[in-house]
Amino acid sequence: MDCDLIEDTLKELEEYSIPDEEKDKFNALCEKAKNFDYEGILEILGRK
């Protein structure tokens, strides 16, 4: 897993207006990334 790339991507996404219905998902992704939980990220994205 490329932690730096994930972190950079999430920081870039923070600059955008995230729709209210997606904010919980985005916050959960940030939390999983902070904890280096790649499997959790995939689950949130529906890729597992």
Secondary structure, DSSP 8 states (H G I E B T S, - for coil): --HHHHHHHHHHHTTS---HHHHHHHHHHHHHHHTT-HHHHHHHTT--
